[in-house]
Amino acid sequence: NLQNVLISGHSTHPDRLLVGIGEYGLDCTSTREFNDQIFVFSNQVILANRFGLPLVLHCRGREYFPPMLSVLQQHLHSADLNTSNEFLTDFENGYIGLNGSITYLKNIEEDKKMKTWLWDETILRRLILETDAPHLPPP
């Protein structure tokens, strides 16, 4: 059982406290098959729910956000602003992580929308900066 494997290292060490699951998710640049990524991610979501733990998400590749949201919604982002807003609406305690890819916007209109969105006071309180910036340019 994958869930047992994921928690086995912690259950044998009582001094280690499991405080969260992740960072995990889906990545278009991974060498792992998409279905394998979905399988492991789904089990981590189940595990987080089982123990009431926060889940730190990673999603790279715009096309991977809808499947990720689908997995999350069954059990409970390079996303565009609509997907980001949908995530923030669906998960009121969620945060959006930003990395260096927001500096690579090639479309002037998209850049303006992003800047306006980022300065919204409500959104600012729900953003975190990724530690992999600036070493993660868009795919």
Backbone as numpy.savetxt, mean C-alpha at the origin, in Angstrom:
# Nx Ny Nz CAx CAy CAz Cx Cy Cz
0.20 -24.16 6.10 -0.64 -22.99 6.10 0.25 -21.74 6.10
0.05 -20.88 5.12 0.89 -19.69 4.97 0.80 -18.77 6.18
-0.37 -18.62 6.76 -0.51 -17.75 7.93 0.36 -18.24 9.08
0.42 -19.54 9.29 1.28 -20.08 10.35 2.75 -19.80 10.07
3.15 -19.90 8.81 4.53 -19.59 8.44 4.84 -18.12 8.72
3.91 -17.24 8.39 4.13 -15.81 8.56 4.29 -15.41 10.02
3.62 -16.11 10.93 3.72 -15.74 12.35 4.61 -16.67 13.16
5.13 -17.73 12.55 5.89 -18.73 13.31 7.12 -18.15 13.99
7.82 -17.25 13.36 9.01 -16.65 13.97 8.69 -15.85 15.21
7.50 -15.30 15.28 7.12 -14.49 16.44 6.56 -15.34 17.57
5.89 -16.42 17.24 5.28 -17.23 18.29 6.33 -17.99 19.10
7.52 -18.22 18.55 8.56 -18.93 19.28 9.43 -17.99 20.10
9.22 -16.70 19.96 9.99 -15.70 20.69 9.02 -14.79 21.44
8.67 -15.14 22.70 7.67 -14.35 23.43 8.09 -12.90 23.68
9.39 -12.60 23.57 9.83 -11.23 23.78 9.63 -10.37 22.54
9.27 -10.98 21.42 8.99 -10.22 20.20 7.49 -9.96 20.10
7.13 -8.73 19.99 5.73 -8.36 19.91 5.39 -8.05 18.46
4.42 -8.73 17.91 3.95 -8.48 16.56 3.06 -7.25 16.59
3.50 -6.16 15.95 2.77 -4.90 16.03 2.16 -4.47 14.70
2.46 -5.16 13.62 1.92 -4.81 12.32 2.36 -5.82 11.28
1.74 -5.73 10.11 2.05 -6.62 9.00 2.51 -5.76 7.83
3.64 -6.10 7.25 4.08 -5.39 6.05 5.45 -4.81 6.22
5.86 -4.13 5.29 5.23 -3.57 4.11 5.08 -4.66 3.07
3.90 -4.81 2.55 3.65 -5.80 1.52 2.52 -5.34 0.63
2.45 -5.95 -0.54 1.39 -5.63 -1.48 1.67 -6.22 -2.83
1.51 -5.40 -3.86 1.68 -5.84 -5.24 2.67 -4.91 -5.94
3.48 -5.50 -6.83 4.52 -4.71 -7.49 4.70 -5.19 -8.92
4.50 -4.28 -9.87 4.61 -4.62 -11.29 6.04 -4.95 -11.70
7.03 -4.59 -10.89 8.43 -4.87 -11.23 8.94 -6.14 -10.56
8.10 -6.82 -9.80 8.51 -8.03 -9.09 8.75 -9.18 -10.07
9.66 -10.06 -9.71 9.89 -11.27 -10.51 8.87 -12.35 -10.15
8.10 -12.14 -9.11 7.07 -13.10 -8.70 5.84 -12.96 -9.61
5.20 -14.09 -9.87 3.98 -14.08 -10.67 2.89 -13.28 -9.95
2.04 -12.61 -10.72 0.97 -11.80 -10.15 0.09 -12.62 -9.21
-0.31 -13.83 -9.64 -1.18 -14.67 -8.79 -0.50 -15.05 -7.48
0.81 -15.25 -7.50 1.54 -15.53 -6.26 1.52 -14.31 -5.34
1.69 -13.12 -5.93 1.64 -11.89 -5.13 0.26 -11.72 -4.49
-0.79 -11.97 -5.27 -2.16 -11.86 -4.75 -2.38 -12.86 -3.61
-1.89 -14.09 -3.77 -2.06 -15.12 -2.75 -1.41 -14.70 -1.43
-0.15 -14.28 -1.49 0.56 -13.90 -0.27 -0.07 -12.64 0.33
-0.39 -11.66 -0.51 -1.00 -10.43 -0.02 -2.33 -10.72 0.67
-3.17 -11.55 0.06 -4.47 -11.89 0.65 -4.30 -12.53 2.02
-3.32 -13.41 2.15 -3.07 -14.06 3.44 -2.55 -13.07 4.48
-1.78 -12.09 4.05 -1.32 -11.08 5.00 -2.48 -10.20 5.47
-3.41 -9.89 4.58 -4.59 -9.12 4.97 -5.42 -9.92 5.97
-5.60 -11.20 5.71 -6.34 -12.06 6.65 -5.65 -12.09 8.00
-4.33 -12.22 7.98 -3.55 -12.27 9.22 -3.69 -10.96 10.01
-3.59 -9.83 9.31 -3.74 -8.53 9.97 -5.12 -8.41 10.61
-6.15 -8.83 9.89 -7.51 -8.80 10.44 -7.65 -9.72 11.64
-7.07 -10.90 11.55 -7.15 -11.89 12.63 -6.60 -11.36 13.94
-5.50 -10.61 13.86 -4.86 -10.09 15.06 -5.17 -8.61 15.32
-5.99 -8.00 14.47 -6.32 -6.59 14.64 -5.11 -5.68 14.50
-4.24 -6.01 13.55 -2.99 -5.26 13.37 -3.06 -4.36 12.15
-2.31 -3.25 12.19 -2.23 -2.41 10.99 -1.47 -3.14 9.89
-1.83 -2.83 8.66 -1.20 -3.42 7.48 -0.55 -2.29 6.69
0.75 -2.35 6.51 1.47 -1.34 5.73 1.51 -1.83 4.29
0.91 -1.06 3.40 0.74 -1.47 2.01 1.80 -0.91 1.09
2.11 -1.68 0.05 3.00 -1.26 -1.03 2.29 -1.62 -2.33
2.20 -0.68 -3.25 1.63 -0.98 -4.55 2.36 -0.17 -5.60
2.96 -0.87 -6.54 3.68 -0.21 -7.62 3.12 -0.72 -8.94
2.65 0.22 -9.74 2.03 -0.09 -11.01 0.56 0.26 -10.96
0.19 1.26 -11.73 -1.19 1.76 -11.71 -2.21 0.64 -11.90
-1.88 -0.33 -12.75 -2.81 -1.42 -13.04 -2.98 -2.39 -11.87
-2.13 -2.28 -10.85 -2.20 -3.18 -9.71 -3.09 -2.64 -8.58
-3.48 -1.36 -8.65 -4.31 -0.79 -7.59 -5.71 -1.38 -7.53
-6.42 -1.51 -8.65 -7.76 -2.12 -8.55 -7.75 -3.52 -7.93
-6.83 -4.43 -8.32 -6.82 -5.73 -7.64 -6.49 -5.62 -6.15
-5.60 -4.69 -5.79 -5.26 -4.52 -4.38 -6.49 -4.05 -3.59
-7.19 -3.04 -4.12 -8.39 -2.55 -3.44 -9.44 -3.66 -3.35
-9.52 -4.49 -4.38 -10.48 -5.59 -4.37 -10.16 -6.57 -3.23
-8.88 -6.91 -3.07 -8.48 -7.80 -1.97 -8.81 -7.16 -0.63
-8.51 -5.88 -0.47 -8.77 -5.19 0.79 -10.27 -5.14 1.08
-11.07 -4.87 0.06 -12.51 -4.77 0.28 -13.13 -6.14 0.57
-12.54 -7.21 0.03 -13.04 -8.55 0.34 -12.81 -8.87 1.80
-11.72 -8.39 2.35 -11.34 -8.69 3.73 -11.63 -7.51 4.65
-11.92 -6.65 4.47 -12.27 -5.52 5.31 -13.54 -4.91 4.96
-0.50 2.05 -3.92 -1.15 2.96 -4.79 -0.05 3.69 -5.40
1.14 2.96 -8.39 1.12 4.37 -8.76 -0.31 4.65 -9.19
-1.11 5.12 -8.21 -2.53 5.33 -8.47 -2.78 6.75 -8.94
-3.87 6.91 -9.67 -4.27 8.25 -10.02 -5.01 8.86 -8.82
-5.36 10.14 -8.94 -6.00 10.82 -7.82 -7.36 10.22 -7.48
-8.09 9.76 -8.49 -9.39 9.14 -8.21 -9.23 7.89 -7.34
-8.23 7.06 -7.66 -7.99 5.85 -6.87 -7.53 6.21 -5.47
-6.68 7.22 -5.36 -6.21 7.67 -4.04 -7.37 8.16 -3.20
-8.24 8.97 -3.79 -9.42 9.47 -3.06 -10.35 8.33 -2.67
-10.51 7.35 -3.56 -11.35 6.19 -3.26 -10.77 5.42 -2.07
-9.46 5.23 -2.06 -8.81 4.55 -0.94 -9.04 5.31 0.36
-8.82 6.63 0.35 -8.98 7.43 1.56 -10.42 7.45 2.05
-11.37 7.38 1.12 -12.78 7.33 1.49 -13.13 5.97 2.10
-12.67 4.90 1.46 -12.99 3.55 1.92 -12.29 3.18 3.22
-11.10 3.74 3.45 -10.31 3.40 4.63 -10.01 4.68 5.39
-10.96 5.07 6.26 -10.88 6.37 6.93 -9.68 6.52 7.85
-9.04 5.43 8.25 -7.83 5.50 9.06 -6.57 5.26 8.23
-6.72 5.25 6.91 -5.60 4.96 6.02 -4.78 6.20 5.68
-3.58 5.94 5.23 -2.66 6.99 4.79 -2.16 6.65 3.40
-1.74 7.68 2.67 -1.14 7.52 1.35 0.34 7.86 1.47
1.19 6.96 0.98 2.63 7.22 0.98 3.07 7.81 -0.35
3.92 8.81 -0.28 4.44 9.45 -1.50 5.92 9.15 -1.63
6.34 8.87 -2.85 7.77 8.70 -3.10 8.19 9.65 -4.21
9.39 9.48 -4.68 9.95 10.38 -5.67 9.22 10.41 -7.00
8.35 9.43 -7.26 7.68 9.38 -8.55 6.77 10.58 -8.78
6.33 11.26 -7.72 5.47 12.44 -7.94 6.24 13.58 -8.57
7.57 13.50 -8.58 8.37 14.55 -9.23 8.59 14.25 -10.70
8.07 13.12 -11.19 8.26 12.72 -12.58 7.02 12.94 -13.44
6.07 13.70 -12.97 4.85 13.92 -13.73 5.18 14.60 -15.05
4.71 14.01 -16.15 5.05 14.51 -17.49 3.94 15.37 -18.09
2.77 15.29 -17.52 1.62 16.01 -18.04 1.39 17.25 -17.17
1.37 18.44 -17.78 1.24 19.70 -17.03 -0.08 19.74 -16.27
-1.17 19.31 -16.89 -2.47 19.31 -16.21 -2.48 18.34 -15.03
-1.88 17.17 -15.23 -1.79 16.19 -14.14 -0.96 16.75 -12.99
0.12 17.45 -13.32 0.98 18.07 -12.32 0.22 19.12 -11.51
-0.58 19.95 -12.18 -1.37 20.97 -11.49 -2.39 20.33 -10.55
-3.08 19.29 -11.04 -4.07 18.60 -10.21 -3.41 17.99 -8.98
-2.23 17.38 -9.18 -1.52 16.76 -8.06 -1.13 17.80 -7.02
-0.60 18.94 -7.45 -0.19 19.99 -6.51 -1.39 20.53 -5.74
-2.50 20.75 -6.42 -3.71 21.23 -5.75 -4.18 20.19 -4.73
-4.19 18.93 -5.12 -4.63 17.85 -4.24 -3.72 17.75 -3.02
-2.41 17.86 -3.22 -1.46 17.74 -2.11 -1.62 18.84 -1.08
-2.04 20.02 -1.50 -2.15 21.14 -0.56 -3.48 21.19 0.16
-4.39 20.28 -0.16 -5.65 20.20 0.56 -5.35 19.79 2.01
-5.81 20.59 2.96 -5.48 20.36 4.37 -5.91 18.97 4.85
-7.05 18.51 4.37 -7.54 17.20 4.76 -6.59 16.10 4.27
-6.10 16.24 3.05 -5.20 15.25 2.47 -3.84 15.29 3.16
-3.34 16.48 3.45 -2.01 16.62 4.07 -1.89 15.80 5.35
-2.95 15.71 6.12 -2.92 14.96 7.37 -2.91 13.45 7.16
-3.08 13.03 5.92 -3.15 11.60 5.64 -2.06 11.14 4.68
-0.98 11.92 4.62 0.15 11.58 3.76 1.37 11.22 4.58
2.15 10.28 4.08 3.46 9.98 4.66 4.47 9.94 3.52
5.71 10.23 3.83 6.76 10.18 2.82 7.44 8.82 2.87
7.64 8.24 1.71 8.28 6.93 1.61 9.78 7.06 1.82
10.36 6.07 2.44 11.80 6.09 2.69 12.60 5.70 1.45
11.94 5.15 0.43 12.68 4.76 -0.77 12.84 5.91 -1.76
12.27 7.06 -1.47 12.45 8.22 -2.33 13.88 8.72 -2.17
14.56 9.18 -3.16 14.15 9.34 -4.56 14.59 8.17 -5.43
14.84 7.02 -4.85 15.41 5.90 -5.59 14.38 5.01 -6.26
13.18 5.47 -6.40 12.13 4.66 -6.99 11.41 5.45 -8.08
12.06 5.66 -9.22 11.37 6.36 -10.30 10.25 5.48 -10.85
9.29 6.07 -11.55 8.17 5.29 -12.06 8.65 4.22 -13.04
7.87 3.10 -13.14 8.27 2.01 -14.06 8.20 2.45 -15.51
